[in-house]
C-alpha cells in the first residue's frame, strides 16, 4: 500500500482502492452463490457480467466448488486479482434467486459499492425458515415418500416422526460444523436408530418403507444434477469435484443406515 501511495497520485490511488472494494463486493456475490448451491457456470457468468457493469475492460474468473479466482484489467492496463475461498456449500435456492435479482439490478443500473454491500449483507444475514416449519416439511415429505414406495398409514406416521428426528440431527450437526460426509453418515444412523425403535414399539410395520421416505430427504440430487451440468458446460474440474462429493455423500448415507440396520437386525 505504501509503495502505491509513493509512486502514484492520490487520484490514481483512490481509483485503485475503489476498484478493490468493487472487486470484493463482486466476489461476495459469487461466494454466496456458490455457498447456496449455484452451478459454476452461473457463478462465473454473474461475476463476468458484474465486472462489465462496473467498467472493467476484461475479467477472467476461475471457479471450482471451493474457490473463486478473479482477475480484471482496468483502464491503463493495470491488472488486479482477488481470490476467495469457499468453505461451505448447501442448497438455498431462495438466496440464489435474490442474488440473481441483485445482479440483474446492478447490470441494469450500476449502484454505489456501499449500497451494493448493504444489499449483499441483507441477503447474507436474512433469517432462515423457522425450525417448526422446516421440521413440518421434513415430516410431510418423509410420510408421503413412505406411502409412495408402498408403506401404509402406520409407516407414514413413523416416517413423519423419524423425519423430525432427521431434521433435528441435521440442525445439531450444522451448529457443530461437522464435515458434510460425516454429517450425513451420523444423521442417517440417528434416523435409522429412531425408526428401528419405533418399529419395535409397534408404531410402524415396514422399516424399509419408512427409511426410504427418510433417505429421499438426504439424497444429494441437486448437487449431482449441478455437477453434471458443470461437466456438460465443459467445467470439467468443478463438475468432477461436485460429482465426487455427491457420490461420497450418498455412500455415507447408505453406510449410516446400513450400520444401524445390521446391528439391530433390520
C-alpha positions in Angstrom: 0.0 0.0 0.0 2.8 2.4 0.9 4.6 1.9 -2.3 1.5 2.6 -4.3 1.0 5.9 -2.5 4.6 6.8 -3.1 4.6 6.2 -6.8 1.0 7.3 -7.7 -1.0 10.4 -7.5 -3.8 10.5 -4.8 -6.4 10.2 -7.5 -4.9 7.1 -9.0 -4.5 5.5 -5.6 -8.2 6.3 -4.7 -9.3 4.7 -8.1 -7.2 1.6 -7.3 -8.8 1.3 -3.8 -12.3 1.8 -5.2 -11.7 -1.0 -7.7 -10.5 -3.2 -4.9 -13.8 -2.6 -3.0 -15.9 -3.3 -6.1 -14.0 -6.5 -6.7 -14.5 -7.6 -3.1 -18.3 -7.0 -3.4 -18.5 -8.9 -6.7 -16.7 -11.8 -5.1 -19.1 -11.6 -2.1 -21.9 -12.3 -4.6 -20.0 -15.1 -6.2 -19.2 -16.7 -2.9 -22.8 -16.5 -1.7 -24.0 -18.1 -5.0 -21.5 -20.9 -4.7 -22.4 -21.5 -1.0 -26.1 -21.6 -1.8 -25.7 -24.4 -4.4 -25.5 -22.5 -7.7 -23.7 -24.2 -10.5 -20.2 -23.0 -11.6 -21.4 -21.6 -14.9 -24.0 -19.4 -13.2 -21.3 -18.1 -10.7 -18.8 -17.3 -13.4 -21.4 -15.7 -15.7 -22.7 -13.5 -12.9 -19.3 -12.3 -11.9 -18.3 -11.6 -15.5 -21.5 -9.5 -16.1 -21.0 -7.6 -12.8 -17.4 -6.8 -13.9 -18.6 -5.5 -17.2 -21.3 -3.4 -15.4 -18.6 -1.7 -13.2 -16.5 -0.8 -16.2 -13.6 -3.3 -16.1 -12.1 -3.8 -19.6 -11.6 -7.5 -19.1 -12.4 -10.1 -16.5 -11.2 -13.7 -16.2 -12.8 -15.9 -13.5 -12.0 -19.4 -12.5 -14.3 -21.2 -10.1 -14.4 -24.6 -8.5 -16.5 -25.9 -5.7 -14.2 -24.5 -3.0 -12.5 -21.4 -4.6 -13.0 -18.4 -6.8 -10.1 -16.6 -8.6 -11.0 -13.3 -10.3 -8.6 -11.2 -12.4 -9.6 -8.0 -14.0 -8.0 -5.4 -16.3 -8.5 -1.7 -15.6 -8.1 1.3 -17.8 -4.4 2.0 -18.3 -3.6 -1.7 -18.5 -3.4 -2.3 -14.7 -4.3 -5.9 -13.7 -5.8 -6.8 -10.4 -6.6 -10.2 -8.8 -8.5 -11.3 -5.8 -9.2 -14.9 -4.6 -12.0 -16.1 -2.4 -12.0 -19.5 -0.5 -15.5 -21.0 -0.1 -15.8 -23.2 2.9 -19.4 -24.4 3.0 -22.0 -25.5 0.4 -25.7 -26.0 0.9 -28.9 -25.8 -1.1 -30.6 -22.4 -0.7 -32.5 -21.6 -3.9 -34.1 -18.6 -2.2 -30.7 -17.0 -1.7 -29.7 -17.8 -5.3 -32.9 -16.1 -6.6 -32.2 -13.0 -4.5 -28.6 -12.8 -5.7 -29.7 -13.2 -9.3 -32.2 -10.4 -8.9 -29.5 -8.2 -7.3 -27.0 -8.9 -10.1 -29.6 -8.1 -12.7 -30.4 -4.8 -10.9 -26.7 -3.9 -10.9 -26.3 -4.7 -14.6 -29.3 -2.6 -15.4 -28.2 0.3 -13.3 -24.8 0.4 -11.7 -25.1 1.2 -8.0 -22.6 2.6 -5.5 -20.4 -0.1 -3.9 -21.6 1.0 -0.4 -25.2 0.3 -1.4 -24.2 -3.0 -3.0 -22.5 -4.1 0.2 -25.6 -3.3 2.2 -27.8 -5.4 -0.1 -25.4 -8.3 0.0 -25.3 -8.2 3.8 -29.1 -8.2 3.9 -29.1 -11.4 1.8 -26.3 -12.9 3.9 -27.9 -12.2 7.3 -31.6 -12.9 6.4 -33.4 -15.1 8.8 -33.8 -18.8 8.0 -37.1 -20.5 8.0 -38.4 -21.3 11.5 -37.4 -24.7 12.8 -41.0 -25.7 13.3 -41.8 -25.1 9.6 -38.7 -26.9 8.5 -39.5 -29.9 10.7 -43.1 -30.0 9.4 -41.8 -30.1 5.9 -39.4 -33.0 6.7 -42.3 -34.9 8.4 -44.7 -34.4 5.5 -42.1 -35.3 2.8 -41.0 -38.4 4.7 -44.5 -39.6 5.2 -45.5 -39.0 1.5 -42.5 -40.8 0.1 -43.0 -43.7 2.6 -46.5 -44.2 1.3 -45.4 -43.7 -2.3 -43.0 -46.6 -2.0 -45.5 -49.0 -0.6 -45.9 -48.1 3.1 -49.2 -48.0 5.0 -50.6 -45.4 7.3 -48.6 -46.6 10.3 -45.4 -46.4 8.3 -46.3 -42.9 7.2 -46.7 -41.7 10.9 -43.4 -43.4 11.8 -41.7 -41.8 8.8 -43.1 -38.4 9.8 -41.7 -38.7 13.3 -38.3 -40.0 12.1 -38.2 -37.2 9.6 -38.4 -34.7 12.5 -35.5 -36.6 14.2 -33.5 -36.3 10.9 -34.3 -32.5 10.8 -33.1 -32.1 14.4 -30.0 -34.2 13.8 -29.1 -32.0 10.8 -29.6 -28.9 12.8 -27.3 -30.1 15.6 -24.6 -31.2 13.2 -24.7 -27.9 11.3 -24.2 -26.0 14.5 -21.2 -28.2 15.3 -19.7 -27.5 11.9 -19.2 -31.2 11.2 -17.8 -32.3 7.8 -20.7 -32.8 5.3 -19.9 -36.5 4.7 -19.6 -37.3 8.4 -22.8 -35.3 9.0 -24.8 -37.4 6.5 -23.5 -40.6 8.0 -24.3 -39.7 11.6 -27.7 -38.2 10.8 -28.6 -41.3 8.8 -27.6 -43.5 11.7 -29.6 -41.5 14.2 -32.7 -41.6 12.0 -32.4 -45.4 11.3 -32.0 -45.9 15.1 -35.2 -43.9 15.8 -37.0 -45.9 13.1 -36.0 -49.3 14.5 -37.0 -48.2 18.0 -40.5 -47.1 16.8 -41.0 -50.3 14.7 -40.1 -52.5 17.7 -42.5 -50.4 19.8 -45.2 -51.3 17.3 -45.7 -47.8 15.8 -44.5 -48.8 12.3 -44.7 -52.1 10.3 -42.2 -51.9 7.4 -38.9 -50.3 8.4 -37.6 -50.4 4.8 -40.5 -48.3 3.5 -40.1 -45.9 6.4 -36.4 -45.5 5.8 -36.9 -44.9 2.1 -39.0 -41.9 3.0 -36.2 -40.5 5.1 -33.4 -41.3 2.6 -35.2 -39.2 0.0 -34.5 -36.1 2.2 -30.8 -36.7 2.2 -30.0 -37.8 -1.3 -27.8 -35.0 -2.9 -29.9 -34.9 -6.1 -29.5 -31.2 -6.7 -25.7 -31.4 -6.2 -25.5 -34.3 -8.5 -27.5 -32.5 -11.2 -25.5 -29.4 -10.8 -22.2 -31.3 -11.1 -23.4 -33.0 -14.3 -24.5 -29.6 -15.7 -21.0 -28.3 -15.0 -19.4 -31.2 -16.8 -21.7 -30.6 -19.8 -20.8 -27.0 -19.8 -17.1 -28.0 -20.0 -16.3 -27.0 -16.4 -14.7 -30.4 -16.0 -12.7 -29.8 -12.8 -15.7 -28.3 -10.9 -18.0 -30.9 -12.3 -15.9 -33.8 -11.3 -15.3 -32.4 -7.8 -19.0 -31.9 -7.3 -19.7 -35.4 -8.6 -17.2 -36.9 -6.3 -18.7 -35.1 -3.3 -22.2 -36.2 -4.2 -21.1 -39.8 -4.5 -19.3 -39.7 -1.2 -22.4 -38.2 0.5 -24.6 -40.9 -1.0 -22.2 -43.6 0.3 -22.1 -42.0 3.7 -26.0 -42.1 3.8 -26.0 -45.7 2.8 -23.4 -46.6 5.4 -25.2 -44.8 8.2 -28.5 -46.6 7.6 -26.8 -49.9 6.9 -24.7 -49.9 10.1 -27.8 -49.5 12.3 -29.9 -51.9 10.4 -27.3 -54.6 10.6 -26.6 -54.0 14.3 -30.4 -54.0 15.1 -31.4 -56.8 12.7 -33.4 -54.6 10.4 
